[in-house]
Amino acid sequence: GVGKTTLIQKVTQALKSSGVPIDGFYTQEVREGGRRTGFDVVTLSGNRGPLSRVSPSSDSSASRREYRVGQYVVDLVSFEQLVLPMLRNVNHGSDTEKRICVIDEIGKMELFSQAFIQAVRQTLAGSGTVVLGTIPIPKGKPLDLVEEIRSRKDVKVFNVSKENRNSILQDILAAVESCRK
């Protein structure tokens, strides 16, 4: 709620307008009648689908395997269909220029997908891609992939707050540009 996605969108716009090859996705709140009812995945190429929706707790559908975070049920099929082809595609950029891959976010909901975890690891291992991603600040039990990313030597972490979210934009752009060289 501090503005990570908004910041990612601003960085993305700035990079796009300077002609940098960029792909990826961000997550966006879905609101109905003033309250949040879920999240959508939106790819930078313009596709959109549900990531999660509020679901009444104890109902009979709970017998089938559900991926839940709080009041939200995660739509793994929708998420994987949108995100996996894009991530696999990013890894096959044969450009001399490094591509940028936006992954907003690598969090609890997304990490229900083993295929996503694998694709993120492959993207981070590839040398032709700079990843611009968001990870949550640890609350409770640490998320393995998030901690793995946080502790990598080739990762620069910016802590975004309401106070710095406007001033940090240039720092992030500068960091992304230096990674592309």
Phi, psi and omega in degrees: 000008180268349178111025181298313183294318178300318179297314177303318180296321178294316178298315180301313179301315181297317181292316179302315184290342174264013171081017180281133177291122187217140176215173178141200181210160169226164178255142183228137176299143171248124182241141173227128180051042174081355176240150182285127181247357179162195179225145172249155169263130177236121179274156181292344176273001172101003175276153185213142177199167183290138169261315179203158177221150174298138177225138177302136183300235191316087168237176189290340182289351181294349179290325176280159186296117178243141175259114185239144167231108184059235182273359185261138171257128185273132178266086187297320182299311179300313181301310183294322180297325181280318193269321186297313180301321180295315180295319180294323181293319180301325182289347182252024177288119182261018181292154173286335182273137178290135177272161176245135179240120180267123177234096181237096018221170174257088186226189185308312184297313184293328186282359170291340183269111177296323180295324177294315180303315180297315182295321178295316178301318180294320180295318179293330181282334182289144184271345186269005186231135171258125180263128172248106187229168172238141176231150181281155170288134186300127172235123180072220186293127180296147177266124187309306184297322180298315180292323177300315180293313182303326186266001179292144180290333184265017180247135173249123181257128172253128174271116183267131176228167177302327183288321188255358189297336178272326183278343187278344184308310182296323179297318181293315177302316180297319180295316179298314179300319183290331177290333182283345184281000000 
